[in-house]
Amino acid sequence: MKLGVIGAGAGAAAAAYVVDNATDADMTVFEKSGGVCGRAAARRRDGTVYDYGANYIKDTDERVNELIGRFDDGLVEVDGAVWTFDGDGNVSEGRDEDETKWSYEDGITRLAKHLFGATDATVERRTRVEDVRHEDGWRLTAGGDERGPFDALVVNPPAPQTAELLSETGVAAVDRLGEAAAEVPYRTVWTAVLGYGFEVDVPYYALINTDDRHDVGWISREDCKPEHVPDGESVLVVQAAPDWSTEMYDAPPDENVAELAQLTADIMDDDRLAQPDWTDHQGWRYALADGRVGRGVVDSAADEGVYVTGDWVVGEARVHAAVRNGLETGESVAYSSD
């Protein structure tokens, strides 16, 4: 079987791992960016590592836990609990006190690197897929070149981007999947990363807004992840609330970062936090799926050789959910080739 995989997110990595171990498929992965693992993203800066998209992997799925146990090289456990704050910035104890939260020493992207590295798949980075169509097999245009035919495709981008690809494929069931994907709602998130040359002394790993009345939705400390931040320093990942993110998405990044730094200083009651020593930022237009696509259209498209995977397929915007769905999607592809 010749398999094309569009997108190198966590779900695609899990699917590729299953397919490679169950079949002799010839797999090519097309990834538009320079990295893998999609919105579970990490960067490096002067000895610092920070997860600026998804913050960690939860231990709430036994099958995903077992997979991570196989790929535990560099695995680290996040130290600390998640506390809450309300629309007035009042901080309170307690949320998910006992759950285990994982990343890797070199960032959460290591999970996808481990999974793809355990396969014979060819991963073509910085290669954007522009269209998908069926002509004696599944064909696509990637990086300006015609590719294929493929016997099957696994499609991993967020639902709105998947909808654009699966719009005029020539196969009605696949086009219907594209139409359904276009209806999946998403929350936008704009993220600021704030670096400091001192330690932030607070009794929690992260803060989450629980009443949706604050312009900040999440604040977390990368220094709670072993090997991420040098001793004596701190790095905060600040994710704005969806309404603020949507309104300010195209505003000057420096202004957004400055506002989020001041809001962070107010919430954490530390004026020093308004003046970070260095910053980074990232906008995620399609950050969190707020719904799911119907199982029927997914199965009908799979019957035609097009499989979709990701958190939007299951309606749970979490890394473990994307990985679990990827494992299940990989099994569907493998069984279809028997």
QUIUR-V462019 format. One record per run of one state. SS is the DSSP state (2 for helix, 1 for strand, 0 for the rest). FROM is the first residue (numbers start at 1). TO is the last residue. If there is no record, write none. Layout:
SS&FROM&TO ; SS&FROM&TO
This chain:
0&1&1 ; 1&2&6 ; 0&7&9 ; 2&10&22 ; 0&23&25 ; 1&26&30 ; 0&31&41 ; 1&42&45 ; 0&46&47 ; 1&48&51 ; 0&52&56 ; 1&57&58 ; 0&59&61 ; 2&62&70 ; 0&71&74 ; 1&75&77 ; 0&78&81 ; 1&82&85 ; 0&86&90 ; 1&91&92 ; 0&93&100 ; 1&101&104 ; 0&105&109 ; 2&110&117 ; 0&118&121 ; 1&122&124 ; 0&125&128 ; 1&129&134 ; 0&135&137 ; 1&138&142 ; 0&143&144 ; 1&145&150 ; 0&151&151 ; 1&152&155 ; 0&156&158 ; 2&159&165 ; 0&166&171 ; 2&172&181 ; 0&182&185 ; 1&186&196 ; 0&197&205 ; 1&206&209 ; 0&210&215 ; 1&216&221 ; 2&222&224 ; 0&225&233 ; 1&234&240 ; 0&241&241 ; 2&242&248 ; 0&249&252 ; 2&253&268 ; 0&269&270 ; 2&271&274 ; 0&275&277 ; 1&278&289 ; 0&290&294 ; 2&295&303 ; 0&304&305 ; 1&306&308 ; 0&309&310 ; 2&311&314 ; 0&315&318 ; 2&319&336 ; 0&337&338
